[in-house]
């Protein structure tokens, strides 16, 4: 499953890890030097939320940022009881 927010379209972005060695000049050394650069990815903070979409309740994956902004209409709490368990006992 793609790591993409269904509302904002936020997706992983590319970046890099920069390895440095040496002691900084500020700390009394001769300066730090880059020894390696490794590729990495920054992932969005996705949450699986039960939301109301086009009148029906379904799970969507949205970023925490979208939740904070109030872009998601949360599904109403269930007030009815499950009848499957009671019907199975009676039958």
VOPA-16809 format. One record per atom (N, C-alpha, C, CB): residue in one letter; chain; atom name; x, y, z. Coordinates in nm, 4 decimals. Glycine has a CB too. Example, Ala and Ser with C-alpha at 12.3 -4.5 7.8 and 13.67 -1.06 7.14 Angstrom:
% residues 2
- residuo_cadena_atomo_xx_yy_zz
- a_A_N_1.3190_-0.5690_0.7800
- a_A_CA_1.2300_-0.4500_0.7800
- a_A_C_1.3200_-0.3300_0.7800
- a_A_CB_1.1308_-0.4473_0.9046
- s_A_N_1.2850_-0.2250_0.7080
- s_A_CA_1.3670_-0.1060_0.7140
- s_A_C_1.2900_0.0030_0.7870
- s_A_CB_1.4084_-0.0598_0.5725
***
This chain:
% residues 91
- residuo_cadena_atomo_xx_yy_zz
- x_A_N_0.0840_-0.1179_0.0000
- x_A_CA_0.0000_0.0000_0.0000
- x_A_C_0.0888_0.1246_0.0000
- x_A_CB_-0.0957_-0.0004_0.1220
- x_A_N_0.0546_0.2196_-0.0846
- x_A_CA_0.1349_0.3412_-0.0964
- x_A_C_0.1222_0.4266_0.0294
- x_A_CB_0.0923_0.4220_-0.2200
- x_A_N_0.2316_0.4879_0.0668
- x_A_CA_0.2313_0.5745_0.1856
- x_A_C_0.1939_0.7160_0.1445
- x_A_CB_0.3700_0.5730_0.2566
- x_A_N_0.0693_0.7345_0.1034
- x_A_CA_0.0221_0.8637_0.0552
- x_A_C_-0.1035_0.9025_0.1327
- x_A_CB_-0.0062_0.8595_-0.0979
- x_A_N_-0.1112_1.0283_0.1744
- x_A_CA_-0.2292_1.0794_0.2436
- x_A_C_-0.3430_1.0916_0.1432
- x_A_CB_-0.1999_1.2168_0.3116
- x_A_N_-0.4621_1.0405_0.1787
- x_A_CA_-0.5752_1.0414_0.0866
- x_A_C_-0.6393_1.1793_0.0732
- x_A_CB_-0.6788_0.9418_0.1321
- x_A_N_-0.6099_1.2700_0.1654
- x_A_CA_-0.6695_1.4036_0.1580
- x_A_C_-0.5725_1.5082_0.1044
- x_A_CB_-0.7187_1.4457_0.2946
- x_A_N_-0.4521_1.5100_0.1589
- x_A_CA_-0.3566_1.6145_0.1197
- x_A_C_-0.2634_1.5708_0.0072
- x_A_CB_-0.2742_1.6563_0.2394
- x_A_N_-0.2501_1.4396_-0.0151
- x_A_CA_-0.1606_1.3901_-0.1192
- x_A_C_-0.0145_1.3887_-0.0790
- x_A_CB_-0.1764_1.4723_-0.2415
- x_A_N_0.0123_1.4079_0.0501
- x_A_CA_0.1507_1.4045_0.0981
- x_A_C_0.2076_1.2652_0.0786
- x_A_CB_0.1593_1.4461_0.2472
- x_A_N_0.3336_1.2574_0.0340
- x_A_CA_0.3979_1.1292_0.0077
- x_A_C_0.5409_1.1338_0.0576
- x_A_CB_0.3937_1.0945_-0.1427
- x_A_N_0.6111_1.0199_0.0583
- x_A_CA_0.7511_1.0214_0.1028
- x_A_C_0.8366_1.1125_0.0156
- x_A_CB_0.8089_0.8797_0.1016
- x_A_N_0.9342_1.1793_0.0784
- x_A_CA_1.0254_1.2642_0.0029
- x_A_C_1.1674_1.2137_0.0209
- x_A_CB_1.0139_1.4119_0.0474
- x_A_N_1.2526_1.2447_-0.0757
- x_A_CA_1.3906_1.1965_-0.0723
- x_A_C_1.4781_1.2900_0.0103
- x_A_CB_1.4468_1.1833_-0.2148
- x_A_N_1.5813_1.2309_0.0671
- x_A_CA_1.6791_1.3077_0.1425
- x_A_C_1.8069_1.2283_0.1521
- x_A_CB_1.6263_1.3437_0.2826
- x_A_N_1.8948_1.2697_0.2395
- x_A_CA_2.0185_1.1949_0.2558
- x_A_C_2.0706_1.2058_0.3971
- x_A_CB_2.1232_1.2433_0.1580
- x_A_N_2.1431_1.1015_0.4366
- x_A_CA_2.2136_1.1008_0.5641
- x_A_C_2.3572_1.1406_0.5324
- x_A_CB_2.2054_0.9591_0.6368
- x_A_N_2.4087_1.2408_0.5989
- x_A_CA_2.5452_1.2855_0.5748
- x_A_C_2.6312_1.2428_0.6931
- x_A_CB_2.5515_1.4401_0.5535
- x_A_N_2.7289_1.1532_0.6664
- x_A_CA_2.8207_1.1068_0.7694
- x_A_C_2.9394_1.2014_0.7755
- x_A_CB_2.8671_0.9613_0.7419
- x_A_N_2.9694_1.2463_0.8962
- x_A_CA_3.0832_1.3370_0.9140
- x_A_C_3.1791_1.2767_1.0149
- x_A_CB_3.0364_1.4781_0.9604
- x_A_N_3.3068_1.3051_0.9963
- x_A_CA_3.4050_1.2606_1.0953
- x_A_C_3.4954_1.3784_1.1281
- x_A_CB_3.4883_1.1383_1.0431
- x_A_N_3.5566_1.3710_1.2421
- x_A_CA_3.6462_1.4774_1.2852
- x_A_C_3.5860_1.5613_1.3960
- x_A_CB_3.6820_1.5656_1.1687
- x_A_N_3.6694_1.6443_1.4534
- x_A_CA_3.6268_1.7314_1.5629
- x_A_C_3.6079_1.8714_1.5074
- x_A_CB_3.7303_1.7310_1.6803
- x_A_N_3.4992_1.9361_1.5444
- x_A_CA_3.4710_2.0695_1.4910
- x_A_C_3.5753_2.1710_1.5362
- x_A_CB_3.3320_2.1155_1.5341
- x_A_N_3.5931_2.2736_1.4550
- x_A_CA_3.6900_2.3791_1.4883
- x_A_C_3.6511_2.4498_1.6176
- x_A_CB_3.7004_2.4813_1.3735
- x_A_N_3.5197_2.4635_1.6371
- x_A_CA_3.4674_2.5293_1.7568
- x_A_C_3.5110_2.4550_1.8840
- x_A_CB_3.3134_2.5375_1.7502
- x_A_N_3.5221_2.3204_1.8706
- x_A_CA_3.5621_2.2382_1.9854
- x_A_C_3.7125_2.2180_1.9955
- x_A_CB_3.4948_2.1041_1.9779
- x_A_N_3.7890_2.2834_1.9072
- x_A_CA_3.9344_2.2738_1.9149
- x_A_C_3.9959_2.1766_1.8163
- x_A_CB_3.9739_2.2346_2.0516
- x_A_N_3.9179_2.1264_1.7203
- x_A_CA_3.9718_2.0323_1.6215
- x_A_C_4.0120_2.1042_1.4936
- x_A_CB_3.8693_1.9230_1.5899
- x_A_N_4.0346_2.0256_1.3897
- x_A_CA_4.0731_2.0848_1.2610
- x_A_C_3.9548_2.0929_1.1644
- x_A_CB_4.1862_2.0037_1.1975
- x_A_N_3.8366_2.0586_1.2131
- x_A_CA_3.7156_2.0675_1.1307
- x_A_C_3.6613_1.9307_1.0938
- x_A_CB_3.7439_2.1465_1.0046
- x_A_N_3.5320_1.9244_1.0674
- x_A_CA_3.4702_1.7974_1.0294
- x_A_C_3.4729_1.7812_0.8783
- x_A_CB_3.3253_1.7891_1.0817
- x_A_N_3.4729_1.6564_0.8329
- x_A_CA_3.4748_1.6256_0.6901
- x_A_C_3.3656_1.5250_0.6587
- x_A_CB_3.6130_1.5714_0.6465
- x_A_N_3.3025_1.5410_0.5433
- x_A_CA_3.1998_1.4475_0.4993
- x_A_C_3.2689_1.3224_0.4491
- x_A_CB_3.1087_1.5098_0.3888
- x_A_N_3.2301_1.2053_0.5056
- x_A_CA_3.2924_1.0798_0.4640
- x_A_C_3.1987_0.9958_0.3772
- x_A_CB_3.3353_0.9998_0.5862
- x_A_N_3.0669_1.0143_0.3915
- x_A_CA_2.9723_0.9365_0.3109
- x_A_C_2.8380_1.0067_0.3082
- x_A_CB_2.9568_0.7928_0.3661
- x_A_N_2.7670_0.9892_0.1980
- x_A_CA_2.6304_1.0388_0.1868
- x_A_C_2.5438_0.9215_0.1424
- x_A_CB_2.6201_1.1601_0.0860
- x_A_N_2.4453_0.8877_0.2242
- x_A_CA_2.3568_0.7760_0.1968
- x_A_C_2.2150_0.8275_0.1720
- x_A_CB_2.3589_0.6749_0.3135
- x_A_N_2.1479_0.7715_0.0719
- x_A_CA_2.0116_0.8138_0.0426
- x_A_C_1.9153_0.7591_0.1466
- x_A_CB_1.9700_0.7685_-0.0973
- x_A_N_1.8114_0.8356_0.1741
- x_A_CA_1.7071_0.7923_0.2667
- x_A_C_1.5755_0.8549_0.2258
- x_A_CB_1.7424_0.8297_0.4127
- x_A_N_1.4660_0.8138_0.2916
- x_A_CA_1.3338_0.8685_0.2619
- x_A_C_1.2690_0.9184_0.3902
- x_A_CB_1.2442_0.7626_0.1935
- x_A_N_1.1982_1.0296_0.3795
- x_A_CA_1.1222_1.0851_0.4910
- x_A_C_0.9758_1.0510_0.4674
- x_A_CB_1.1437_1.2407_0.5046
- x_A_N_0.9138_0.9760_0.5583
- x_A_CA_0.7755_0.9320_0.5420
- x_A_C_0.6790_1.0249_0.6143
- x_A_CB_0.7588_0.7892_0.5933
- x_A_N_0.5598_1.0468_0.5574
- x_A_CA_0.4593_1.1275_0.6266
- x_A_C_0.4023_1.0502_0.7456
- x_A_CB_0.3458_1.1684_0.5296
- x_A_N_0.3547_1.1221_0.8444
- x_A_CA_0.2995_1.0606_0.9653
- x_A_C_0.1545_1.0190_0.9380
- x_A_CB_0.3074_1.1591_1.0872
- x_A_N_0.1364_0.9008_0.8780
- x_A_CA_0.0025_0.8549_0.8394
- x_A_C_-0.0678_0.7838_0.9539
- x_A_CB_0.0110_0.7621_0.7189
- x_A_N_-0.1972_0.8111_0.9643
- x_A_CA_-0.2817_0.7472_1.0643
- x_A_C_-0.4009_0.6829_0.9939
- x_A_CB_-0.3289_0.8498_1.1719
- x_A_N_-0.4454_0.5678_1.0420
- x_A_CA_-0.5622_0.5005_0.9848
- x_A_C_-0.6827_0.5452_1.0670
- x_A_CB_-0.5459_0.3420_0.9855
- x_A_N_-0.7776_0.6139_1.0008
- x_A_CA_-0.8895_0.6766_1.0705
- x_A_C_-1.0208_0.6329_1.0088
- x_A_CB_-0.8772_0.8294_1.0669
- x_A_N_-1.1206_0.6085_1.0931
- x_A_CA_-1.2545_0.5788_1.0437
- x_A_C_-1.3236_0.7129_1.0197
- x_A_CB_-1.3358_0.4882_1.1452
- x_A_N_-1.3570_0.7405_0.8939
- x_A_CA_-1.4114_0.8717_0.8582
- x_A_C_-1.5397_0.8576_0.7780
- x_A_CB_-1.3088_0.9526_0.7788
- x_A_N_-1.6146_0.9670_0.7720
- x_A_CA_-1.7385_0.9735_0.6956
- x_A_C_-1.7052_1.0325_0.5597
- x_A_CB_-1.8480_1.0582_0.7696
- x_A_N_-1.7164_0.9498_0.4530
- x_A_CA_-1.6827_0.9949_0.3183
- x_A_C_-1.8005_0.9684_0.2264
- x_A_CB_-1.5549_0.9245_0.2656
- x_A_N_-1.8544_1.0740_0.1661
- x_A_CA_-1.9706_1.0645_0.0760
- x_A_C_-2.0868_0.9897_0.1413
- x_A_CB_-1.9308_0.9944_-0.0546
- x_A_N_-2.1086_1.0150_0.2705
- x_A_CA_-2.2217_0.9553_0.3413
- x_A_C_-2.1978_0.8142_0.3927
- x_A_CB_-2.3392_0.9540_0.2526
- x_A_N_-2.0833_0.7557_0.3649
- x_A_CA_-2.0564_0.6217_0.4166
- x_A_C_-1.9292_0.6206_0.5006
- x_A_CB_-2.0447_0.5210_0.3013
- x_A_N_-1.9265_0.5297_0.5973
- x_A_CA_-1.8140_0.5204_0.6895
- x_A_C_-1.7112_0.4254_0.6309
- x_A_CB_-1.8599_0.4728_0.8303
- x_A_N_-1.5862_0.4716_0.6219
- x_A_CA_-1.4783_0.3842_0.5761
- x_A_C_-1.3457_0.4296_0.6354
- x_A_CB_-1.4707_0.3826_0.4219
- x_A_N_-1.2487_0.3399_0.6319
- x_A_CA_-1.1161_0.3720_0.6833
- x_A_C_-1.0358_0.4429_0.5757
- x_A_CB_-1.0427_0.2447_0.7309
- x_A_N_-0.9652_0.5491_0.6152
- x_A_CA_-0.8755_0.6190_0.5232
- x_A_C_-0.7421_0.6411_0.5944
- x_A_CB_-0.9376_0.7555_0.4754
- x_A_N_-0.6387_0.6600_0.5145
- x_A_CA_-0.5061_0.6887_0.5706
- x_A_C_-0.4755_0.8356_0.5464
- x_A_CB_-0.3952_0.5968_0.5071
- x_A_N_-0.4659_0.9118_0.6546
- x_A_CA_-0.4400_1.0551_0.6438
- x_A_C_-0.3244_1.0940_0.7350
- x_A_CB_-0.5665_1.1365_0.6789
- x_A_N_-0.2620_1.2063_0.7042
- x_A_CA_-0.1518_1.2540_0.7871
- x_A_C_-0.2061_1.3119_0.9174
- x_A_CB_-0.0681_1.3597_0.7115
- x_A_N_-0.1220_1.3108_1.0183
- x_A_CA_-0.1585_1.3677_1.1478
- x_A_C_-0.1863_1.5171_1.1322
- x_A_CB_-0.0463_1.3435_1.2525
- x_A_N_-0.1160_1.5793_1.0384
- x_A_CA_-0.1349_1.7220_1.0112
- x_A_C_-0.2771_1.7498_0.9610
- x_A_CB_-0.0314_1.7710_0.9076
- x_A_N_-0.3298_1.6630_0.8740
- x_A_CA_-0.4661_1.6780_0.8230
- x_A_C_-0.5684_1.6606_0.9349
- x_A_CB_-0.4928_1.5767_0.7107
- x_A_N_-0.5396_1.5704_1.0276
- x_A_CA_-0.6290_1.5503_1.1424
- x_A_C_-0.6331_1.6747_1.2306
- x_A_CB_-0.5838_1.4284_1.2253
- x_A_N_-0.5143_1.7328_1.2538
- x_A_CA_-0.5062_1.8531_1.3368
- x_A_C_-0.5798_1.9710_1.2743
- x_A_CB_-0.3609_1.8905_1.3605
- x_A_N_-0.5725_1.9818_1.1408
- x_A_CA_-0.6387_2.0917_1.0707
- x_A_C_-0.7900_2.0765_1.0664
- x_A_CB_-0.5855_2.1023_0.9305
- x_A_N_-0.8390_1.9563_1.0951
- x_A_CA_-0.9825_1.9320_1.0939
- x_A_C_-1.0363_1.8982_0.9556
- x_A_CB_-1.0544_2.0518_1.1473
- x_A_N_-0.9516_1.8429_0.8692
- x_A_CA_-0.9951_1.8071_0.7345
- x_A_C_-1.0753_1.6775_0.7316
- x_A_CB_-0.8753_1.7947_0.6434
- x_A_N_-1.0724_1.6022_0.8420
- x_A_CA_-1.1395_1.4726_0.8474
- x_A_C_-1.2664_1.4831_0.9297
- x_A_CB_-1.0465_1.3652_0.9058
- x_A_N_-1.3773_1.4330_0.8737
- x_A_CA_-1.5027_1.4240_0.9502
- x_A_C_-1.5078_1.2832_1.0067
- x_A_CB_-1.6309_1.4559_0.8605
- x_A_N_-1.4913_1.2724_1.1381
- x_A_CA_-1.4870_1.1415_1.2018
- x_A_C_-1.6237_1.0733_1.1947
- x_A_CB_-1.4415_1.1546_1.3478
- x_A_N_-1.6228_0.9423_1.1921
- x_A_CA_-1.7458_0.8633_1.1867
- x_A_C_-1.8179_0.8731_1.3210
- x_A_CB_-1.7151_0.7144_1.1512
- x_A_N_-1.9528_0.8750_1.3193
- x_A_CA_-2.0264_0.8796_1.4467
- x_A_C_-2.0088_0.7495_1.5233
- x_A_CB_-2.1763_0.9066_1.4222
- x_A_N_-2.0168_0.7571_1.6544
- x_A_CA_-2.0040_0.6386_1.7389
- x_A_C_-2.1254_0.5481_1.7188
- x_A_CB_-1.9896_0.6784_1.8882
- x_A_N_-2.1008_0.4175_1.7251
- x_A_CA_-2.2105_0.3217_1.7104
- x_A_C_-2.2973_0.3231_1.8344
- x_A_CB_-2.1568_0.1798_1.6844
- x_A_N_-2.4295_0.3310_1.8157
- x_A_CA_-2.5210_0.3291_1.9305
- x_A_C_-2.5990_0.1996_1.9362
- x_A_CB_-2.6173_0.4471_1.9246
- x_A_N_-2.6022_0.1244_1.8261
- x_A_CA_-2.6776_-0.0012_1.8231
- x_A_C_-2.5888_-0.1178_1.8605
- x_A_CB_-2.7390_-0.0243_1.6850
- x_A_N_-2.6531_-0.2229_1.9116
- x_A_CA_-2.5812_-0.3417_1.9532
- x_A_C_-2.5752_-0.4406_1.8372
- x_A_CB_-2.6478_-0.4058_2.0769
- x_A_N_-2.4746_-0.5258_1.8381
- x_A_CA_-2.4643_-0.6301_1.7381
- x_A_C_-2.5730_-0.7337_1.7623
- x_A_CB_-2.3247_-0.6951_1.7405
- x_A_N_-2.6476_-0.7688_1.6573
- x_A_CA_-2.7555_-0.8659_1.6728
- x_A_C_-2.7131_-1.0058_1.6298
- x_A_CB_-2.8767_-0.8222_1.5930
- x_A_N_-2.5967_-1.0184_1.5684
- x_A_CA_-2.5509_-1.1478_1.5201
- x_A_C_-2.5322_-1.2468_1.6342
- x_A_CB_-2.4211_-1.1321_1.4432
- x_A_N_-2.4748_-1.2030_1.7439
- x_A_CA_-2.4462_-1.2916_1.8566
- x_A_C_-2.5757_-1.3399_1.9210
- x_A_CB_-2.3584_-1.2200_1.9608
- x_A_N_-2.6737_-1.2505_1.9378
- x_A_CA_-2.8003_-1.2902_2.0025
- x_A_C_-2.8849_-1.3762_1.9101
- x_A_CB_-2.8803_-1.1661_2.0454
- x_A_N_-2.8806_-1.3510_1.7790
- x_A_CA_-2.9580_-1.4284_1.6830
- x_A_C_-2.9029_-1.5707_1.6714
- x_A_CB_-2.9576_-1.3593_1.5457
- x_A_N_-2.7709_-1.5862_1.6817
- x_A_CA_-2.7091_-1.7171_1.6706
- x_A_C_-2.7443_-1.8050_1.7908
- x_A_CB_-2.5576_-1.7028_1.6579
- x_A_N_-2.7605_-1.7434_1.9081
- x_A_CA_-2.7920_-1.8171_2.0292
- x_A_C_-2.9375_-1.8672_2.0232
- x_A_CB_-2.7692_-1.7280_2.1545
- x_A_N_-3.0288_-1.7836_1.9738
- x_A_CA_-3.1708_-1.8187_1.9674
- x_A_C_-3.1996_-1.9262_1.8626
- x_A_CB_-3.2532_-1.6948_1.9372
- x_A_N_-3.1230_-1.9258_1.7531
- x_A_CA_-3.1506_-2.0200_1.6426
- x_A_C_-3.1001_-2.1598_1.6657
- x_A_CB_-3.0909_-1.9691_1.5171
***
